[in-house]
């Protein structure tokens, strides 16, 4: 069998990746190699109070630890980024180390933007209203060095996006997501021992979100042979580890899960060729219409989303089968792949119906479908996939 190799450009440049048990000890040396003297640690209150997580980070930084700024929240408020930049300047810190979940990592990335080119809140509002985003310097050297130490599986670390929320003039809040290749972290530290300090419920909710990045990379309109390789390997690691995550203390299960999430992110965050698509559009819709946590939203709608994709297009199910370890002789490949995804979700003990979680209402499903159809990620899905609002509402009603 011959394999067609398409033409493509793969311009993805992640920071230095450190992986392994105990590798938080590399932090001080990583700063020293770049001539950096002191780092402000940016994290949330819960992680900041978790000595099992923070102890290795602080020890790894040693005398290069300036202070711990533990004020980030899941709301990813721009006010927090302003406070963080002020603290960094007061201390004379020349680097940031972001520890924890995606919210801390996003706030830290936006701190870099404010540090490089300060804007007051009114200027940010005006810029977003005029351009739809906040400009980021194109030169990476214009941004303060950033090292990220994730402790959840959401996959917000190997990214060039800096999602942040800001207060609108009418008293509400809105989100902007500046994207620039220059805003890739300088270094990324993946220490499975730190993931083990995170509560299992939090890990499970974030795991399906990270898993979906690999899933969607395969059928993305911007997939290429390089991202196929990393995504398929990621799916194999995650297919093996995630169903066991809640049910074993075997460290090798966590090692494979962390490595799977690292690979799931490789090549996903490429401006003009972003890989996440349909499932994430649903996640945004369910979060914004019902306040549903994104990992929970993904867990519920992934099987139905795959079913719709496979109804309309091939969805590269043969490549997905390689990652999900579906046998070549299976009669219904699409059904087997859906069952594999359900097994991962059920092993993580995540909900499977919208009616079983707080927030969603049956009468609001149409509005959520409209939101998902209008989400820009919806159009980044498989080639030829063009669902109607009715199609998307059908997915949500099947998930109800």
Beta strands, then each sheet from edge to edge (+ up, - down):
strand 1: 16-19
strand 2: 39-44
strand 3: 65-72
strand 4: 95-100
strand 5: 145-150
strand 6: 161-167
strand 7: 173-179
strand 8: 187-190
sheet 1: 1+ 8+ 5+ 4+ 2+ 3+
sheet 2: 6+ 7-
end
